[in-house]
Amino acid sequence: MTAIVTSDPTIQLDDDDFRDILAHTRGFVRNVVVPREQEIDETDTVPAEIRTAAKDMGLFGFAIPQEWGGLGMNLIQDVELAMELGYTTLALRSMFGTNNGIAGQVLVNYGTDEQKARWLEDIASGDVVASFALTETGAGSNPVGLRTKAVRDGDDWVLTGEKRFITNALIANLFLVFARTRPADGDGLGVAVFLVPSDAPGVQVGSKDRKMGHAGSTTATVHLDAVRVPSSALVGGREDVGYRAALASLARSRVHVAALAVGHAQRALDESVTYAATATQHGSVIGDFQLVQAMIADQQTGVMAGRALVRDAARAWVEQTDRRVAPSVAKVFCTEMAGKVADLAVQIHGGSGYMREVAVERIYRDVRLLRLYEGTSEIQRLIIGGGLVKQARNTAVGQR
C-alpha cells in the first residue's frame, strides 16, 4: 500500500480513502504481524521487513497533516486505526506511535513554521523517529515536577538532566525534551520543550530497559550532560509552551491508548471464544459450561462498552467539546477493562493460558503497561473528579 500524500493542507482524508487504509492495515496486522508475534516476543525485536512495510503504508505519519506528508487522520479516524493495530503485539504500534502521537503532535500544534518544515516530513515518512522525553524519576509524567534544566547561554540553551522510560530512545533521531527554564512564577510554570538531535554532544542513551512485556518495543534512560542547542530549537519560540504542549499531547494520546486497549481486549476475547469452542474437558466442550460462558459474556460487555466510549471521546476531541475529562474517562475505563478481559482469557485457557507460547499469556503481560503510561489510572481519576468539580464550581459562580 502507498501512502496518500498531498501538499494541500486543506485536503482531509476522506471516508473512502480511510476505509481503504483501514482495510489494508487490518490485513497487514492479521496476515503479516500476527503470525510472527511469537518471534517478536522471543527476540525482543520487530523484524526489519515489518518496519519497512509499515513505512511504505504511511503508518509513521498517519496522524501528521497531509501538508507535511502524512495521511492526515483526525482522532476519530485515529482510534479506528488504533483498534486494528491493538489486535497484535503492541510493539508494532510503538515503532511509530511517538511519531504520530505525543512527540509528533507537539510539533504539529506548537512548532514554528521553520521547525515544522525541518522535521515533520521526515517524521511522517519514518526517516526520522521522534521521542517524547518528559518522564523523570520522582516526577513521572507531571511537567510541574521536572528537574531537567535549560539555561540560556548567549544565543544557545544548555540542557542538563535525565529522562526515564523513553520509548524508542535507542532508535530515535530526535528527542523532544521538556526542561525547566526558571522556577514557576506569575508569568507561567517555566517549562519549555526543545528539539534535541540524538547525536548532539552530551546526549547519551542508556541500555535497553528490561520490561515485563512489550517485547520488541524499546525504552531507555536518556542522559543530557550540558547539551547545547541553538535558540531555534525552542519549540514555538517561547519558553512557556512546554507545559501546555505536554498536557495537550498527553490528553490526545490517552484516547489513542484507550483504543489500543480495546483492540487488545478484542484479541483476548477472540482467543477465548476460539479456545472455549474447541477445547474439551471430560469429553465436553468447555464453551458449553455456563461459568465459561459467563466469563466470555463479561469480556464481550467490556469490549463493546470500551469501543463505544473511545468513539465518543474521539468525537468530543475533534468537536472540541471535551478535551480534558473525556480522554481520561476513556483511558481509565478501557485500560482497566482490557486488564480484566486479559485476566479472564488466561482463566478460560486454564493452565495452558500460563504458557509462554500461548497468545493470551503475552497479552496478559503486555496489557498491564497500558494502565501506567500516558498517566496512571490514579492520575486519570484525579483529572476526572477534579475536572467535574471545577465545572460545577464554575457553573455555580456563573449563576450567581
Secondary structure, DSSP 8 states (H G I E B T S, - for coil): ------S-TT----HHHHHHHHHHHHHHIIIIIGGGHHHHHHHTS--HHHHHHHHHTTGGGTTS-GGGTS----HHHHHHHHHHHTTS-HHHHHHHHHHHTTTHHHHHHH--HHHHHHHHHHHHHTSS-EEEE--BTTTBT-GGG---EEEEETTEEEEEEEEEEEETTTT-SEEEEEEESS--BTTB--EEEEEEETTSTTEEE------SS-TT--EEEEEEEEEEEEGGGBGGGSTTHHHHHHHHHHHHHHHHHHHHHHHHHHHHHHHHHHHHHH-EETTEEGGGSHHHHHHHHHHHHHHHHHHHHHHHHHHHHHTTS-SSHHHHHHHHHHHHHHHHHHHHHHHHHGGGGGSTTSHHHHHHHHHGGGGTTTS-HHHHHHHHHHHHHHHHHHHHHHT-
